[in-house]
């Protein structure tokens, strides 16, 4: 009976440690305007309400725009984006990026009547 109690206690300690380890790898998300893109360093910077935040991208980071996969080089400053990331050793490692393309400006007609002589 005593061996069973000790085994149960050890199992609880192991599971408790696993839960704490999983809590440290929580996925966060950020949304803002792309203020910088560096394909060489594999980084993307978003301007958010609280300031600029830089994210590291890897070969496994999925980047999409309008449902299609794109590369980091395709991302333009001024576009809005949402990034899902995990904090790792003080850095933000992105796992997914969804880019929302800038809307094209349509020319507006002048409402002033033209003067003819």
TIMAR-457047 format. One record per residue: y, z, x of N, C-alpha, C in turn; residue number from 1. Coordinates in Angstrom, 2 decimals, decimal comma. Layout:
<sites>
Y | Z | X | Y | Z | X | Y | Z | X | NUM $
...
</sites>
This chain:
<sites>
-1,19 | 0,00 | 0,83 | 0,00 | 0,00 | 0,00 | 1,26 | 0,00 | 0,87 | 1 $
1,21 | 0,77 | 1,93 | 2,36 | 0,85 | 2,83 | 2,61 | -0,50 | 3,52 | 2 $
1,53 | -1,19 | 3,89 | 1,68 | -2,50 | 4,52 | 2,33 | -3,49 | 3,56 | 3 $
1,97 | -3,40 | 2,30 | 2,55 | -4,29 | 1,29 | 4,04 | -4,03 | 1,13 | 4 $
4,44 | -2,78 | 1,13 | 5,86 | -2,43 | 1,00 | 6,65 | -2,93 | 2,20 | 5 $
6,10 | -2,77 | 3,39 | 6,78 | -3,23 | 4,60 | 6,88 | -4,75 | 4,59 | 6 $
5,84 | -5,42 | 4,17 | 5,86 | -6,88 | 4,09 | 6,89 | -7,37 | 3,08 | 7 $
6,99 | -6,68 | 1,96 | 7,97 | -7,04 | 0,93 | 9,39 | -6,83 | 1,46 | 8 $
9,61 | -5,75 | 2,19 | 10,92 | -5,47 | 2,77 | 11,31 | -6,55 | 3,79 | 9 $
10,39 | -6,93 | 4,63 | 10,65 | -7,97 | 5,64 | 10,96 | -9,29 | 4,94 | 10 $
10,23 | -9,63 | 3,91 | 10,47 | -10,86 | 3,16 | 11,87 | -10,85 | 2,53 | 11 $
12,28 | -9,71 | 1,99 | 13,62 | -9,60 | 1,40 | 14,70 | -9,79 | 2,46 | 12 $
14,50 | -9,25 | 3,65 | 15,47 | -9,41 | 4,73 | 15,58 | -10,87 | 5,16 | 13 $
14,45 | -11,54 | 5,24 | 14,45 | -12,95 | 5,62 | 15,16 | -13,79 | 4,57 | 14 $
14,88 | -13,57 | 3,30 | 15,53 | -14,32 | 2,23 | 17,02 | -14,02 | 2,17 | 15 $
17,40 | -12,78 | 2,41 | 18,81 | -12,40 | 2,42 | 19,56 | -13,12 | 3,53 | 16 $
18,95 | -13,23 | 4,69 | 19,56 | -13,94 | 5,81 | 19,72 | -15,42 | 5,48 | 17 $
18,74 | -16,00 | 4,82 | 18,81 | -17,42 | 4,45 | 19,94 | -17,67 | 3,46 | 18 $
20,15 | -16,76 | 2,53 | 21,22 | -16,91 | 1,54 | 22,58 | -16,85 | 2,23 | 19 $
22,75 | -15,95 | 3,18 | 24,01 | -15,84 | 3,91 | 24,26 | -17,12 | 4,72 | 20 $
23,22 | -17,65 | 5,35 | 23,37 | -18,87 | 6,14 | 23,76 | -20,04 | 5,24 | 21 $
23,19 | -20,12 | 4,04 | 23,53 | -21,20 | 3,12 | 24,96 | -21,05 | 2,62 | 22 $
25,43 | -19,85 | 2,45 | 26,79 | -19,63 | 1,97 | 27,83 | -20,13 | 2,97 | 23 $
27,51 | -20,10 | 4,24 | 28,43 | -20,55 | 5,27 | 28,57 | -22,07 | 5,28 | 24 $
27,64 | -22,80 | 4,70 | 27,69 | -24,26 | 4,71 | 28,11 | -24,80 | 3,34 | 25 $
29,03 | -24,12 | 2,69 | 29,52 | -24,56 | 1,39 | 30,33 | -25,84 | 1,54 | 26 $
30,11 | -26,76 | 0,62 | 30,86 | -28,00 | 0,62 | 32,18 | -27,78 | -0,12 | 27 $
33,26 | -28,23 | 0,51 | 34,60 | -28,14 | -0,08 | 35,07 | -29,56 | -0,40 | 28 $
36,14 | -29,65 | -1,17 | 36,74 | -30,97 | -1,40 | 38,25 | -30,87 | -1,25 | 29 $
38,83 | -31,98 | -0,87 | 40,28 | -32,08 | -0,71 | 40,73 | -33,40 | -1,28 | 30 $
41,93 | -33,41 | -1,85 | 42,46 | -34,62 | -2,46 | 43,91 | -34,78 | -2,03 | 31 $
44,28 | -35,99 | -1,64 | 45,65 | -36,23 | -1,21 | 45,87 | -37,69 | -0,87 | 32 $
46,96 | -37,93 | -0,15 | 47,33 | -39,27 | 0,28 | 46,97 | -39,45 | 1,75 | 33 $
46,36 | -40,57 | 2,08 | 45,97 | -40,84 | 3,47 | 47,24 | -40,99 | 4,29 | 34 $
47,39 | -40,12 | 5,30 | 48,58 | -40,19 | 6,15 | 48,25 | -40,74 | 7,54 | 35 $
46,97 | -40,73 | 7,93 | 46,57 | -41,30 | 9,22 | 45,10 | -41,65 | 9,20 | 36 $
44,75 | -42,75 | 9,88 | 43,37 | -43,19 | 10,04 | 43,18 | -43,53 | 11,51 | 37 $
42,13 | -42,98 | 12,12 | 41,83 | -43,29 | 13,52 | 40,36 | -43,67 | 13,64 | 38 $
40,04 | -44,99 | 13,52 | 38,65 | -45,42 | 13,61 | 38,01 | -45,13 | 14,97 | 39 $
38,82 | -45,07 | 16,03 | 38,28 | -44,79 | 17,37 | 37,79 | -43,35 | 17,46 | 40 $
38,59 | -42,42 | 16,94 | 38,21 | -41,00 | 16,96 | 37,39 | -40,61 | 15,73 | 41 $
37,21 | -41,54 | 14,80 | 36,50 | -41,29 | 13,55 | 37,12 | -40,12 | 12,77 | 42 $
38,44 | -40,18 | 12,59 | 39,13 | -39,15 | 11,83 | 39,99 | -39,76 | 10,73 | 43 $
40,19 | -38,98 | 9,70 | 41,01 | -39,36 | 8,55 | 41,87 | -38,15 | 8,23 | 44 $
43,17 | -38,36 | 8,06 | 44,08 | -37,26 | 7,74 | 44,66 | -37,47 | 6,36 | 45 $
44,60 | -36,41 | 5,54 | 45,16 | -36,44 | 4,20 | 46,39 | -35,55 | 4,14 | 46 $
47,41 | -36,02 | 3,44 | 48,58 | -35,19 | 3,17 | 48,33 | -34,56 | 1,81 | 47 $
48,22 | -33,23 | 1,82 | 47,97 | -32,48 | 0,59 | 49,19 | -31,63 | 0,28 | 48 $
49,14 | -30,94 | -0,84 | 50,24 | -30,05 | -1,22 | 50,46 | -28,97 | -0,17 | 49 $
49,38 | -28,50 | 0,44 | 49,48 | -27,42 | 1,43 | 49,71 | -27,93 | 2,84 | 50 $
49,82 | -29,24 | 3,03 | 50,07 | -29,81 | 4,35 | 49,01 | -30,84 | 4,72 | 51 $
49,08 | -31,31 | 5,97 | 48,12 | -32,31 | 6,46 | 46,81 | -31,64 | 6,85 | 52 $
45,72 | -32,33 | 6,57 | 44,40 | -31,83 | 6,94 | 43,59 | -33,01 | 7,49 | 53 $
42,98 | -32,81 | 8,66 | 42,22 | -33,87 | 9,32 | 40,73 | -33,64 | 9,13 | 54 $
40,00 | -34,73 | 8,92 | 38,56 | -34,68 | 8,69 | 37,85 | -35,55 | 9,71 | 55 $
36,74 | -35,06 | 10,23 | 35,90 | -35,82 | 11,16 | 34,84 | -36,56 | 10,35 | 56 $
34,67 | -37,85 | 10,63 | 33,66 | -38,65 | 9,96 | 32,56 | -38,98 | 10,94 | 57 $
31,36 | -39,11 | 10,44 | 30,21 | -39,46 | 11,28 | 29,56 | -40,73 | 10,73 | 58 $
28,50 | -41,14 | 11,37 | 27,78 | -42,34 | 10,93 | 27,16 | -42,14 | 9,54 | 59 $
26,94 | -40,89 | 9,14 | 26,33 | -40,62 | 7,85 | 27,35 | -40,39 | 6,73 | 60 $
28,64 | -40,36 | 7,08 | 29,68 | -40,18 | 6,06 | 29,75 | -41,42 | 5,18 | 61 $
29,69 | -41,22 | 3,88 | 29,74 | -42,34 | 2,94 | 31,19 | -42,53 | 2,48 | 62 $
31,72 | -43,74 | 2,70 | 33,09 | -44,06 | 2,30 | 33,03 | -45,17 | 1,26 | 63 $
33,64 | -44,92 | 0,09 | 33,62 | -45,92 | -0,98 | 35,01 | -46,15 | -1,54 | 64 $
35,20 | -47,35 | -2,09 | 36,43 | -47,71 | -2,80 | 36,02 | -48,62 | -3,95 | 65 $
36,40 | -48,25 | -5,14 | 36,01 | -49,00 | -6,34 | 34,50 | -49,18 | -6,43 | 66 $
33,74 | -48,17 | -6,01 | 32,29 | -48,20 | -6,10 | 31,60 | -48,98 | -5,01 | 67 $
32,37 | -49,55 | -4,07 | 31,77 | -50,34 | -2,99 | 31,93 | -49,61 | -1,66 | 68 $
30,91 | -49,71 | -0,81 | 30,95 | -49,08 | 0,50 | 31,92 | -49,83 | 1,40 | 69 $
32,79 | -49,07 | 2,08 | 33,74 | -49,65 | 3,03 | 33,64 | -48,89 | 4,35 | 70 $
34,34 | -49,37 | 5,36 | 34,36 | -48,69 | 6,66 | 35,67 | -47,92 | 6,78 | 71 $
35,73 | -47,05 | 7,77 | 36,94 | -46,28 | 8,01 | 38,11 | -47,19 | 8,33 | 72 $
37,84 | -48,30 | 9,02 | 38,90 | -49,25 | 9,37 | 39,51 | -49,91 | 8,13 | 73 $
38,79 | -49,91 | 7,00 | 39,29 | -50,50 | 5,76 | 40,26 | -49,58 | 5,02 | 74 $
40,27 | -48,30 | 5,38 | 41,13 | -47,33 | 4,71 | 42,56 | -47,49 | 5,23 | 75 $
43,52 | -47,53 | 4,31 | 44,93 | -47,74 | 4,66 | 45,75 | -46,49 | 4,36 | 76 $
46,77 | -46,27 | 5,17 | 47,68 | -45,16 | 4,89 | 48,40 | -45,43 | 3,58 | 77 $
48,67 | -44,38 | 2,85 | 49,33 | -44,50 | 1,56 | 48,37 | -44,50 | 0,39 | 78 $
47,08 | -44,78 | 0,65 | 46,09 | -44,75 | -0,42 | 45,75 | -43,29 | -0,73 | 79 $
45,37 | -43,03 | -1,96 | 44,92 | -41,68 | -2,28 | 43,41 | -41,61 | -2,04 | 80 $
42,95 | -40,42 | -1,69 | 41,53 | -40,26 | -1,37 | 41,09 | -38,84 | -1,70 | 81 $
39,80 | -38,71 | -1,91 | 39,17 | -37,40 | -2,08 | 38,06 | -37,30 | -1,05 | 82 $
38,00 | -36,16 | -0,36 | 37,04 | -35,95 | 0,72 | 36,20 | -34,71 | 0,42 | 83 $
34,89 | -34,83 | 0,57 | 33,99 | -33,69 | 0,49 | 33,59 | -33,37 | 1,92 | 84 $
33,69 | -32,09 | 2,30 | 33,47 | -31,72 | 3,69 | 32,90 | -30,31 | 3,81 | 85 $
32,40 | -30,03 | 5,00 | 31,92 | -28,69 | 5,34 | 32,67 | -28,24 | 6,59 | 86 $
33,04 | -26,98 | 6,62 | 33,69 | -26,42 | 7,80 | 32,61 | -26,12 | 8,83 | 87 $
32,84 | -26,58 | 10,06 | 31,86 | -26,38 | 11,13 | 32,62 | -26,13 | 12,42 | 88 $
32,55 | -24,92 | 12,93 | 33,21 | -24,54 | 14,19 | 34,70 | -24,88 | 14,17 | 89 $
35,36 | -24,58 | 13,05 | 36,79 | -24,81 | 12,94 | 37,19 | -26,24 | 12,64 | 90 $
36,23 | -27,12 | 12,45 | 36,54 | -28,52 | 12,14 | 36,00 | -28,85 | 10,75 | 91 $
36,59 | -29,87 | 10,14 | 36,17 | -30,32 | 8,82 | 35,32 | -31,57 | 8,95 | 92 $
34,02 | -31,43 | 8,72 | 33,09 | -32,56 | 8,83 | 32,88 | -33,18 | 7,45 | 93 $
33,39 | -34,40 | 7,28 | 33,32 | -35,09 | 5,99 | 31,93 | -35,66 | 5,74 | 94 $
31,45 | -35,50 | 4,52 | 30,18 | -36,10 | 4,14 | 30,38 | -37,28 | 3,18 | 95 $
31,52 | -37,25 | 2,44 | 31,78 | -38,30 | 1,46 | 33,29 | -38,49 | 1,31 | 96 $
33,71 | -39,73 | 1,22 | 35,13 | -40,06 | 1,00 | 35,20 | -41,11 | -0,09 | 97 $
36,02 | -40,85 | -1,11 | 36,29 | -41,84 | -2,14 | 37,75 | -42,21 | -2,04 | 98 $
38,02 | -43,50 | -1,81 | 39,38 | -44,00 | -1,65 | 39,80 | -44,69 | -2,94 | 99 $
41,05 | -44,43 | -3,34 | 41,62 | -45,09 | -4,52 | 42,71 | -46,01 | -4,02 | 100 $
42,50 | -47,31 | -4,16 | 43,43 | -48,31 | -3,63 | 44,81 | -48,16 | -4,25 | 101 $
45,81 | -48,54 | -3,46 | 47,18 | -48,54 | -3,95 | 47,32 | -49,61 | -5,02 | 102 $
48,09 | -49,31 | -6,03 | 48,33 | -50,29 | -7,09 | 49,35 | -51,29 | -6,60 | 103 $
49,08 | -52,55 | -6,86 | 50,02 | -53,60 | -6,46 | 51,26 | -53,53 | -7,34 | 104 $
52,41 | -53,66 | -6,72 | 53,65 | -53,64 | -7,49 | 53,86 | -55,00 | -8,13 | 105 $
54,19 | -54,99 | -9,41 | 54,46 | -56,24 | -10,10 | 55,96 | -56,44 | -10,16 | 106 $
56,40 | -57,65 | -9,95 | 57,84 | -57,89 | -10,00 | 58,38 | -57,64 | -11,40 | 107 $
59,55 | -57,03 | -11,47 | 60,14 | -56,75 | -12,77 | 61,22 | -57,78 | -13,06 | 108 $
61,36 | -58,13 | -14,33 | 62,39 | -59,08 | -14,75 | 63,70 | -58,33 | -14,91 | 109 $
64,73 | -59,00 | -14,57 | 66,06 | -58,41 | -14,73 | 66,43 | -58,43 | -16,20 | 110 $
67,00 | -57,36 | -16,68 | 67,39 | -57,31 | -18,09 | 68,83 | -57,75 | -18,29 | 111 $
69,53 | -58,00 | -17,17 | 70,91 | -58,46 | -17,28 | 70,92 | -59,95 | -17,60 | 112 $
71,76 | -60,36 | -18,53 | 71,85 | -61,79 | -18,80 | 72,54 | -62,48 | -17,64 | 113 $
72,06 | -63,66 | -17,35 | 72,65 | -64,41 | -16,23 | 73,97 | -65,03 | -16,66 | 114 $
74,90 | -65,07 | -15,73 | 76,20 | -65,64 | -16,03 | 76,16 | -67,14 | -15,72 | 115 $
76,53 | -67,91 | -16,69 | 76,58 | -69,36 | -16,49 | 78,01 | -69,82 | -16,71 | 116 $
78,44 | -70,71 | -15,89 | 79,79 | -71,24 | -16,04 | 79,77 | -72,65 | -16,46 | 117 $
</sites>
